[in-house]
Amino acid sequence: MAKYEIKDGVGIIPKGTTEIAKNAFEGCTELTSIVIPDSVTEIGWYAFKNCTSLTSVVIPSSVTKIGGCAFEGCAGLTEVSVPETVTYLGCSAFEKCTGLKKVSLPQLETIEDDLFKGCTGLTEIILPTTIKEIEGGAFWGCTGLTSIVIPNSVTKIGGWAFYECSGLADMTIPASVAKIEQRFLWGCVGLNSIVVEEGNPKYDSRNHCNALIETESNKLLAGCNTTVIPNSVTEINESAFEGFKGLQCAVIPDTVTVIGKKAFKGCTALADVTLSKSLTVLEEEVFEGCTSLVNIEFPNSLTKIKNAFNNCTSLARLFIPESVTDIYRFENCSGLTSIEVAENNKTFDSRNHCNAIIDKERKMLAVGCRNTVIPDGINSIGGEAFSGCKDLTEIVIPDSVGIIGSYAFENCKGLKSVTFGNSLKRINECAFRGCISLEHITIPKSVNYIEETSAYVYSPFFNCRNLKTLAVEKGNTEYDSRNNCNAIIRTGRGIYAGINTNVLMVVCSSTVVPATVNEVHKSVIDCPKNLSTISVEDGNPYYDSREDCHAIIHTESNTLLVGSASTVIPNTVAEIGNQAFWGNDDLTEITIPKSVKKIGKYSFLECSNLKTVSIFGPIALIDEDTFRGCTSLETLNFDTGIKKFHPAAFVTCTALKTINVPAKKGDYYRSRLPENLRDLVVEMPTAPKGKK
């Protein structure tokens, strides 16, 4: 640095300097303080960006301009006084100054974009009475800010200006404000008071309603925990109440005809809702995540219910009025026990008290619950129909059903028993994804299509990690479970005639791969699997489980593709494939021999009970997320050959205590391991040499 110096942490700027250049001290983490000479009139863009140790700065009154991002990321700064001579303070000038608690500002006209964004420690700021505009994101994420006075000189408040200022308790909008952009209070979940001063020609908070209302349109733009919606409001804005965890009751007057998307999303204490009798549509995510909501009464004016109630886990009862003609889904409404459709509804019914919503024309079950009994005459189970019904324990699918839709039973974590009807043809993507209690599956001989894992599509049985038995009925032309192999194999007959014959598609806890299998499909590899043991029959020309290793190894490349809790990796294996042990909860320790040169991504992802890992091979890279989610991992044993670690290789390995390395290799590994793991390195003593 030719012009500037740092001595003992102090930044030295030569006398006579008029401008601190762009990027002058950027990233100088050794800089702790700076005294700017009174010859300086301008501080350039990024001048002190990411000087994370900077705790003290004195800005002289000669300075008139401070460039954008000048002090961005100076997390050590706690207090800044900007002199009155400064007429321009650039965007993001103090962004991410997380230690900044107090700021004194000059007589500016504009608070620029993102000026104090991410200043989580900021508790005190006084805005000068000259301010006319507060630009977008100015105080974004200032979670420590509990109050702020907006002077009556302000005419504009930009979008996201106070986004996620969760500590703000009250907000007063002066009469001078003529323009408020989108979501300026979004995420201010601690707000209990919103007041618009009388005389404001554009906005009001009529009847002491504790809300911001656009006067001309009668649109409620933003609410808070104590809002009472006036009966003159005609529309509730998108995300108007999103995330307000203190809101317990919402009475939506009959004057309201539109409720925007996400209007009450995440209002977890909201237990009592009265809907307007003028509503025709409930938009997406309006009440999503309102986990205290038990009952909802739909008005007879309602025609369409979109994904308005996803993740309303306490919602117990649904009654669909005759006016409703379009329903999307009620995903993860795990508390649902009763579903009823009005008798005169022309589009839907709940025939035979089945506790489900049936699309009459399509003969499709659209929405089910834990007490659903699927009636005869249904042709299909709709996508996500039972998604998230965690207390559903068994389901009988009648003979009339030909299709099970995508994600139909996704995350039905308590589902133990499924009985398929004898007319079932198709099982779509992720139909039973995450059904971790499901132990037994028998595929009927009628099934001719089971969706396969591809770039953005997953098997119907993805993450059914505790399957114990798999069988295909004899006579199926597309699939079989030959030799009682406990697997589903695509035969290459029927519609797949001659194409990729004898493909292993689904495995369970104790599969034996037949000698006739030609391919292990992505559906097996790219999937969490809790296998106790797995083996390949002798004589398979493509795969083996040499030395009774309890794994599937690709013979030609010596790549271990699929492992189990019983796997002992042979010393002839050269590579561990991507996702080889993903999700194996029963795996507790693994030794990777010297023959292994490569460990694939996600190989041990979410092996939650894995405690000890020993790696002896010359591994070039332990890649991103290789051991992510191994929350019981305590001990790593390394030999001399690992060259590089991705910073996220051991993410969430929170139990890790010791990393044992060879003698005199401590510094080698400390220089390569992620910073948070370097103190865990322990050099093992050199074994004593034997006597001659």
N, C-alpha and C positions, 0 to 999 in steps of 0.2 A: 504494500500500500504506500504509494509514493507520497501522497499529499497528507495523509492522516496517519496518526500513530496511536497505539494502545500501550500504555505503560502501567503495569501493576493493576490492570483492569480499568484504568481511566483513559477515556478517549481524548486525544489531543488534536485540536483543530487549529492550524496556524492563524495567528493574528492577521487581520486584513482580508481574510476569506469572506466573500460576500454570499456565496452559495455553497451549501453542502450538496455535493453531487448526487445524482441518482445512484442508488445501490451502494453508497459510500461505505457503510459499515454492515451491510446486509449479511446476516448469518454469523456475525462475530460473537460467538457465545461466550468468549472471555471478557467481553465488555461489560463492566458493572456500573459505570457512571460516566456522564459526559457533561462538560461545561462548554456551552456554545458562546463564542466571543460576540461582543456587541457590534461587530462589523457585519455579521450574517443577516441577510434580509430574506433568504429563502432556504427552506429545507426541502430537498428534492424527493421525488417518488422513491419509495422503498429504502430510504436512507438508512434507517435503523431496523428494517424488517427482520424479525426472528432473532433479535439480540436478546435471547431468553434470560440472560443473567443481568440485564440492565435494570437497576433499581432506582436510579436517580437521574433526572435530566432537568436542567435549568434552561428555559427558553427566554432569551433576552427580548426586550421591548423593541429591538431593531427589526425583528422578524415580522414580515407582513404576509408571508405565504408558506403554508405547510402542505406539501404534495401528498397525493393519495398513497395509502399504505405505508406512510413514513415510519410509523411505530408499530405496524401490524405484527402481532405475535410476540410483543415484548411482555411476556407473562410476569416478569418480576416487578414491573412498575406498579406502584400502589397509589400514587397521587400525581396529578399533572395540573399545572396552572398555565393556561394559554393566554399570553398577554393581550391587552386590548388593541394592540397595533395590528394583530392578525385579522385580515379581511377575507382570507380564503383558507379553509380547512378541508383538504381533499377527502374523497370517498375512502372508506376503510382505513383512515389514518390511525385509528386505535383499535382496529378489529382484532379480536382474540387476545386482547390484553387482559387475561383472566384474573390477574391480581389487582387490577385497577379498581379502587374503591371510591375515589372522589375526583371530580373534574370541575375546574373553573373555566368557563368559556367567555370569549370576548363578545362584542356586539355584532355578531354575524347575522346575515339575513337567511342563510340556508344551513340546515343540518344535512350534510350530504349522505348519499346512499351508503349503508352499511358502516357508518362512521364508528359506532360502538358495538357492532355485531359481535356476539360471543363474549362480551365483557361480563362474565358470570359473577364477578365479585363487586360490580358497580352497585353502590347503595345510595349514592348521593350525587345529584347533578341539578344545577339550576340553569334553566334555559333563559337566555337574555330576552328582553322585551322587544328586541329588534327582529327576532326570527319571524320569517314569513312562511317558510316551507320546511317541513320535516320530510325528507325523502325516504324512499323505500328501504326497508330493512335497517333503518338507522339504529334502532335499539334491539334488533333481533337477538333473542336468546339471553337478554340481560336478566337472568333469573333472580338475582339479588335485589333488583329494583322493586321497592314496595310502594313507592308513590312518585309521581312526577306532575309538575304543574305546567300545563301548556299555556303560554301567554296569549292574551287576546289580540296579539299582532299576527298570529298564525292564520293563514288562509287555506293551506293545503297540508294534508297528512297522507304520505305515500303508502303504497301497498306493503304489507308485512312489516310496517314500521315498528310495531311492538310485538312482533311474532314471538310466541313462547316466553313472554315475560311473565312467567308463572307466579311470581311473587307480588305482582301488582294487585292491590286490593280495591282500588277505585280509579275511575277515569272521568274527568270533566272536560267536555268539549266546549271551547269558547264560542261565543256568538259570531266571531269573525271567520270561522272555518266554513269555506264554501265548497271544498272538494275533499272527499275521503275516498281513497282507492281501496281495492279489494283486500279483505282479510287483514286489516291493519291491527286488529285485536285477536287474531287467531292464535289459540294456544295460551291465552292469558287466563288460565283455568282457575286462578285464585280471585278473580274479580267478583265483588259483591255489590258494586255500585257503578252505574253508568248514568251520567247526568249531562244533558245538553243545555247550555245556558239559554235563558229566554232571549228572544230576539234573533236567534239564528234563522235565516230565511230558508235554509236547505234541509236542516235536520232538526229532530226534536226527541224528547223522551217523555212524551205526553203521559199525563195521569201518574207521574212518579213511577213509571213502569220499570225503571232500571234496564233500559235497552236503548239502542240507537236506531231511530226510525227515519227513513227518507220521507219527508213531509208530503211531497207531491204525489208519490206513488203509494204511500202507506205500506211500504216494504220494510219489515224489520231486518236490519242489516247485521246487527250483533247484539247478543244477549249476554247474560251472566248468571251466576248461581241463584240470584233472587228475583229474576225477571218475572213480571206478571204481564202476559201478552194482552194489550188493549183490544177491545172488540171492534176497533176501527181498522186494525191491520188486515191487509188482504194477501200478503205474501211473506213467507219466512225465508230468508236468504240461505244459500248453500253454506253449510258449516257454521251457522249462526250461533249454535250452542255446543259445538263439538268439543268434547273433552272436559266439560264442566262437571266435575265429580261431586260438586255440592248441590247440584240441581236435583230436587226430589219429586217435583210435581210440575206438570205442564198441561194447562188447560188451553187448548187451541180453539179460539172462538169461531163461530160459524161464518164469519166474514172472510176467513182465510180459505183461499182456493188453491194455493200452491205452497208446498213445503219443499225447499231445495234439497239436493243431495247432501247427505251427511249432516243434516241440520242438527240432530241430537246424538250423533255418533259418539260412543264412548262415555256417555253420561251414566256412569256405573251405579249411581244412587237413585236414578230415575225409576220410581216404582209406580207412579200414578199418572196416566196419560188419558186425556179426553180429546178425541179427534173432532175436527170440524165436520159438520154435516154437509159441507159444500165441496169436500175433497173428491176428486175423481181418480187421482193417481198418487200412490205412495212411491216416491223415487228410490233409487238405489242407495243403500246404506243410511237411510234416514234415522233409523233407530239401532243400527248395528252396534253390538257390544254393550247394549243397555242391560247389564247382567242382573239388575234388580227387578226388571219388568216381568210381572207374572201373568197378567191378563191384558188384553187389548180388545176393545170393542170397535169393529169396523162399521162406518156409516153406510147406509143403503145407497148413497151417492157414488160409492167407490166402484171403479171398473177395473183397475189394474193395480196389482201389488208386485213391485219389482223385488230385488234382493234387499228389502228394507229392514229385515229382522235377523240377518245372519249373526250368529254368536250371542243371541239373547238366550243365555243358558238357563234362565229361570222361567222362561215363557212356558206355561203349562197347558194352555187351552187355546184352540183356534176355532172360531165360528165364522165361516165364509158366507157373506150375504148373497142373495140371489143376483145382485147387480154386477158382481165380479165376473169378468170374462177373460182375464189374463193374469196368470200367477207365475212368477219365476220360481224361487226356492226359499226355503227356511233353513239354510245350512248351519250346522252346529247348534241348533236349538235342542240341546240334549235333554232339557226338562220336559219336552212335550209329551203329554200322556193322552190327550184327547183332541181329535180333529173331527169337525162336523161341517158339512156343507148344507146350506138351506135347500129345502126340497124343491123349490121352484127355480133353482139355478139351472140355466139351459146349457152351460158349458161344462160344469163340474158336478160331481156327486161324491158321496161317501157311503155308497151302497152297502147294505148288510151290516151297518154299524162297524165298518172295517177300520175306523180311525185312520183314514187316509184321504187325500184329495185325488180323485180319479178324473182324468180328462176323458170325457165321454166319446168324443169323435175319434180320438187317436187310440182309445182303449189303453191308456197309459197311466200308471200310478205316478203322479207328479210329486207328491209330498207324503212322506210317511213319518211314523214316530215309533217309540219303543213298544207301544201296544197294538201296532198295526197287524191285522190279519189280511194278507193279500187275497182278494176274492178271485174266484174262477172267472174266466172271461177276459182277464187282463192280458194284453199282448206284449207289453213291455214295462220294465221298471225304468223310469226316467232318470236322466243324469242328476246326480247328487240328491236323489229322492230321500235317502236316509243318512246323508253325510253328517257325521258327528254325533249320531245317536249312540253315545257311549254306553248306555244302559240296555240297549238291545242285545239280548243274549242268544236268541235263536230265530230263524226265519225259514218258513216253508214257501217255496216258490211253486205255484201251481202249474199243471201241465200246459195250460194255455199260453204261458209266457215264453216268447221266442227270443227276446233281447233283454240283456241287463246293461243299462246305460253307463256311460263314463262316470266314475266316482260315485256310483249309486250307493255303495255302502262304505265309502271312504271313512277311515278313522272311527268305525264302530268298534271301539276297543274292547268292549265286553262280549262281542259276538263269538260264540263258541261253536254253533252248529248251523250249517246251511244245507238244506235239502233242495236239490234242483229238480224241476219237472222234466218229464221225458220228451218235451217238444223244444227244449232250449237249443237255439242255434248259435247264438253269438254272445260273447262276454267281452265287453269293451274296456278301454283303457282305464286302469286304476279302479276298477269296479269294487275291489275289496282291499284297496291300498290301506295299509296301517291297521288291519284287523289282527292285532297282535295276540288275541286270545284264540284265534281260529286254529284248530289242531288237525282237522280231517277234511279232505276234499275228495269227492268222487265226481268226475266229469261224465255226464250222460253220453250215450252213444250217438245222440242226436246232434251234439255240438260240432260245428264245422269251422268255427272261427274264434280264436282266442287272440286278442290284440297283443302285438309284439312290441317290445322295447325298440325305439328308434331314436332319432335325434331329440325330439321333444315329446315323445310318447313313452309311457311306461306300462309294463305288464299289469294285467288285472290283479295279480297277487303280489305286487310290489310291497315289500316290507311286511309281508305276513311271515314274520321271522320265526314263529314258533310252530309252524306246520310239522306234524309228526308223520302223517301218512298222506300219500297222494295216489290216486288210482283213476284209471280211465276204463269205463265199461267196455266189455268186449263187443265188437261189431262197429266201433267208431272207425270211420274211414280216414279221418284226418290225424288222429292222435292215438297214442297207446301208452301203456305203462308196462311194457314187455318184461318178462322175467321177474315180475313183482318188484320192480326196481325202485318204487317209491319216487317216481318222477313222472312228468308229462313230456312225452316225446312227439314231435311232429314227424309223421311217417313219410310224407312225400307222396301219399296217394290222394285220391279225391281231387279237390280244387288245387292242391299243391303238387299234383302229379309231376314227377321228374325234376322238381325245383327244390334244392337244398333238402334232400331226403335225410331222415334219421337225425333230426336236430333236437338236442336237449333244451327244453323250454322253461321248465319249472322244477326246482328241487325242494327237498324238505330236510328234516334234521338228520336223516340216516339214509340218504340216497346211495344206491349202487349203480354206477353208470354202465350200461350194457356195452359189450364189445362191438356191437353194431352201430353205435352212435358215431356220426361223422363230424358233428359240429356242436360246440357249446355256445349257445346263443347269448347275445347281449342281455337278454332278459334274466339270465342266471348271474352274469358277472356284474352288471350295473344295478345292483340291488342289495340292500341290507339283508344279511342272512345269518341266522343263529344256528349253524350246523354243528351237531355233536360229532358226527363223523361222516366222511364221504370217501368213496373209493371207486376205482375203475376196474372192470372185469379184465382179466388177462386176455390178451389177443387183440385188444383194440389197437389199430394201426396209427391212431392219431394222438391218443391220450393215455396216460398211465398214472398209477399211484405207487410208484416204485418204493421198495423197502417198507411196504405197508405204512406209508406216510400219512394216510387219511387226508389226501388232497387230490385235486385234479391238476396234472402237469401236462402241458403241451410237449409232446415227446421230442419233436424236431428242434424246438427252440430252447428247451429246458426252462420254460416259464411256468411258474406256479400260478394258475389262473384262479382257483377257488380253494380256500382253506377251511378248516374246521377247528373246533375247540380241541380236537385230539391230534392236530397236525404236528409232526416232527419234520422239519424241512431237511430233505436229504442234501448231502454236500456235493451233489451234482447239479443242483438248481442254480441257474445263472441269473434269473430275474424273478421278482415277485410282481405280479401284474397289478394294474390299477384295481382298486376296490376288492382285492382278494379276500380280505377278512372283514370287510365292512359290516359293522353292526353285530358282531359275534359277542354276545354278552357272557358267554361261558368260557371264553378264552382268558386265561389268567397269566400265562407267561409264554414267551416265544424266543427262540434262539435262531438267529439268522447266520448261517455258516459263511466261511471265507469264500466259497464259490460264488456267492451272490454279488453281482456287480451293480445291480439296479433295483431300487424299491419304487414301485409306481405310486402315483398320486392316490390319496385316499385309501391306501392299502389297509390301514388299521383304524380307519375313521369310526368313531363311536363304539369302540370295543370298551365298554364302560367298566368292565371288571379286570382289564389287563393291568397287572401290577409290575411285571418285570420284563424288560426287553434287552436282549443282548445282540449286538451287531458286530460281527467279526470280519465282514467283507470289505473290500476297497470301494465303498460307495461314493460316487461322484457327487450326489446331491440327495439330501433328505428333503423332499419337496413339500410344497404348500399343503397343509391339512392332512399330511400323512398320518399323524396321530391325534388329530383334533377330536375332542370329545372323549379321550381316554382319561376319564376323571379319577380313576383309581391308580393311575400309573405313578409308582413311587421311585423306581430304580431303573436307570439306564446304564448299561455296560458297553463301552465302546473299545474297539481295538484301535490300531494306528491309522486306519485307511480312509476315514470319512473326510471328504474334502470341503463340503459346503452344506450349510443348513439354510433353508428358507426361513425368514423371520416368523412365518406362521405355521411352521412344521408341527409345533407342540401347543397350539392354541387350546385353551381351556384344560390343559393338563395341570389342574390346580393342586394335586396331591404330590407332585414331583418333589422328591427330597434330595436325591443323590444321583450324580452322574459320575460313574467310576471310569477312569481313563488310565492308560499305562503310565508308568513312571516316566518323568521328564516330558510328558505330553500335555501337561496342564495348560500351559500358555498357548499351545497349538489349538486346543479346543476352545479355550476362552475367547480367542480372537475370531472364532468362526461361529460359535453358538449365538442365538438371540440374546440380547443384552440382559434380559430378565432371568436368564438361566446360568449366567457365568459364575455366580457365587456358589453354585451347587457342585461344581467340578471338584472331584477328589482324586488325587494321584494314588494309584495302587503301588505298594512296595514291589521292587524288583525281586523276583524269585531268586533265592541263593543258588549259586552255581555248585554243581556236584563236585566232589573231590576226585582227583585223578586216581 
